[in-house]
């Protein structure tokens, strides 16, 4: 049988890969034409010494082995896009060839796959958040009741100490007493009627709360037609 038609043996592939791993410039096609021809001549002599496999010229070996290298690369790309990994499973020799000839490309592909998975995960999270927002917007929102607001009223009176009285309610009223200058011997200041002022403020609070209660009752009647309630 003509040895030229034989299939490349396992040992010949090993010799080829060992030579390329030991000569990165040869594997990257960065040698001059003379140096490249010399390296392939030496490699073909080693390959032809194998007891099994074909016997070829340097150019024939170059074409055959580079065709195998390119086929391995294409097989690897198909395996990335195929759900059935066993359909394009790579042998040990093919995996080693990828690492020797396509180390940089493999790193870029792995980085791209990682970023692609991360982007997909982020898109999934955003999609879930968007769905949650849509569900929240579909829920009925109870109309909020608006109460009349009043500006805080500040009352200053002449006491020897500073006191503040906060009354929480519909209108926030601040009762503040600040230090007042001491009386002089020649000036008499009439004492203000604090009880009367406090009574006025309490009445104002009562009026505001009464107005708020009437507003709540009116709102409840509007939402519940037919309901009638007469406050005592």
C-alpha positions in Angstrom: 0.0 0.0 0.0 1.3 3.5 -0.9 2.4 5.2 2.3 1.3 8.5 1.0 -2.3 7.5 1.2 -2.1 6.3 4.8 -3.7 8.2 7.6 -1.4 10.3 9.9 -0.5 8.2 13.0 -0.8 9.2 16.6 3.0 9.4 17.0 3.3 11.7 14.0 0.8 14.1 15.5 2.8 14.0 18.7 6.0 14.9 16.9 4.3 17.7 15.1 2.8 19.2 18.3 6.1 18.7 20.3 8.0 20.6 17.5 5.4 23.5 17.5 5.4 23.8 21.3 9.2 24.0 21.3 9.2 26.6 18.5 6.5 29.3 19.2 7.7 31.4 16.2 7.3 28.5 13.9 3.8 27.9 15.3 2.9 31.5 14.8 4.3 31.7 11.3 6.8 34.4 12.3 10.0 32.9 10.8 11.5 34.0 7.6 10.8 31.9 4.5 14.3 30.4 4.7 14.0 29.5 8.4 10.5 28.2 7.9 11.5 25.9 5.1 14.5 24.6 7.1 12.3 23.8 10.1 9.7 22.0 8.0 12.4 20.0 6.3 13.7 18.8 9.7 10.2 18.1 10.9 9.3 16.1 7.8 12.4 13.9 8.3 11.3 13.1 11.8 7.8 12.4 10.7 8.9 10.0 7.9 11.0 8.0 10.4 7.8 6.8 12.2 7.1 3.1 11.6 3.4 3.9 11.0 1.8 6.6 9.0 2.5 8.2 5.6 5.8 9.4 4.1 5.5 12.9 2.6 7.5 15.9 1.4 7.8 18.9 3.7 5.1 20.9 1.8 2.8 17.9 1.8 3.3 17.6 5.6 2.7 21.3 6.0 -0.6 21.1 4.1 -1.8 18.0 5.8 -1.0 19.1 9.4 -2.3 22.6 8.9 -5.5 21.2 7.5 -5.9 19.1 10.6 -5.2 22.1 12.8 -7.8 24.2 11.0 -10.3 21.3 11.2 -9.7 21.0 14.9 -10.4 24.8 15.3 -13.7 24.5 13.4 -14.7 21.5 15.4 -14.0 23.4 18.6 -16.2 26.3 17.5 -19.1 24.0 16.6 -18.8 22.4 20.1 -19.4 25.8 21.6 -22.6 26.3 19.8 -23.9 22.8 20.1 -26.1 21.6 23.0 -24.8 18.0 22.6 -21.1 18.3 23.6 -20.5 14.6 22.8 -21.3 15.3 19.1 -18.1 17.4 18.7 -15.9 16.0 21.6 -12.2 16.7 21.1 -9.4 14.3 21.6 -6.3 14.9 23.8 -4.3 15.7 20.7 -6.9 18.1 19.4 -7.1 19.9 22.8 -3.3 20.2 22.9 -3.3 21.6 19.4 -5.8 24.3 20.4 -3.6 25.3 23.4 -0.5 25.6 21.2 -2.0 27.4 18.2 -5.0 29.3 19.6 -4.1 30.0 23.3 -4.9 33.8 23.0 -8.1 33.2 21.1 -9.3 30.6 23.7 -8.7 33.1 26.5 -10.8 35.8 24.6 -13.6 33.3 24.0 -13.7 32.2 27.6 -13.7 35.9 28.7 -16.5 36.6 26.2 -18.5 33.6 27.5 -18.1 34.7 31.1 -19.2 38.3 30.3 -22.1 37.0 28.2 -23.3 34.9 31.1 -23.0 37.8 33.5 -24.9 40.1 31.1 -27.6 37.5 30.7 -27.9 37.2 34.4 -28.2 40.9 34.8 -30.8 41.1 32.1 -32.8 38.4 33.8 -32.7 40.3 37.1 -33.8 43.5 35.4 -36.6 41.7 33.7 -37.8 40.3 37.0 -37.7 43.7 38.6 -39.6 45.2 35.7 -42.3 42.5 36.1 -42.5 43.3 39.8 -43.0 47.0 39.0 -45.8 46.2 36.6 -47.6 44.1 39.2 -47.3 46.9 41.8 -48.7 49.4 39.3 -51.7 47.2 38.6 -52.8 47.2 42.3 -55.5 49.6 43.3 -54.2 52.6 45.3 -56.5 54.0 47.9 -56.8 57.8 47.4 -55.0 59.7 50.1 -56.9 62.1 52.3 -55.6 65.7 52.3 -55.9 67.6 55.5 -55.7 71.4 55.8 -52.2 72.6 56.8 -51.6 75.5 59.1 -48.3 77.3 59.6 -46.7 76.8 63.0 -47.6 79.5 65.4 -44.8 80.8 67.6 -45.6 82.6 70.8 -42.8 84.3 72.7 -43.3 85.2 76.3 -41.0 86.5 78.9 -40.0 83.6 81.2 -36.7 83.0 82.8 -36.3 79.6 81.1 -36.8 78.3 77.5 -39.6 75.9 77.0 -41.2 74.3 73.9 -44.5 72.6 73.6 -45.1 70.5 70.5 -48.7 69.5 69.8 -49.0 66.8 67.2 -52.1 66.9 65.1 -53.5 68.2 61.9 -51.8 71.5 62.4 -48.5 71.6 64.2 -48.4 74.4 66.8 -45.1 75.3 68.4 -45.3 77.1 71.8 -42.0 78.7 72.5 -41.0 80.8 75.5 -37.6 82.5 75.3 -35.6 84.5 77.8 -36.9 88.0 78.3 -34.7 90.9 79.5 -34.8 91.5 83.2 -36.9 94.4 84.5 -35.1 97.5 85.4 -35.9 99.6 88.4 -37.2 102.5 86.4 -39.3 100.4 83.9 -42.3 98.2 84.8 -43.6 95.7 82.2 -47.1 94.4 82.7 -47.3 90.6 83.0 -49.0 89.1 80.0 -52.1 86.9 80.5 -50.6 83.4 79.7 -53.8 81.6 80.6 -55.8 83.5 78.0 -53.2 82.8 75.3 -53.1 79.1 76.1 -56.9 78.9 76.0 -56.9 80.5 72.5 -54.4 78.0 71.2 -56.3 75.0 72.6 -59.5 76.3 71.0 -57.7 76.6 67.7 -56.5 73.0 68.0 -60.0 71.9 68.8 -61.4 73.7 65.7 -58.8 72.1 63.4 -59.4 68.6 64.8 -63.2 69.2 64.4 -62.7 70.2 60.7 -60.5 67.2 60.1 -63.1 64.9 61.6 -65.8 66.4 59.4 -63.6 65.9 56.4 -63.1 62.2 57.2 -66.8 61.7 57.7 -67.5 63.3 54.4 -64.9 61.2 52.6 -66.3 58.0 54.2 -69.9 58.9 53.1 -68.6 59.6 49.6 -67.0 56.2 49.4 -69.9 54.4 51.1 -73.2 55.8 49.6 -76.2 55.3 51.8 -74.3 55.4 55.0 -75.5 58.0 57.5 -73.9 58.9 60.7 -74.8 61.7 63.0 -72.1 62.7 65.5 -73.2 63.0 69.0 
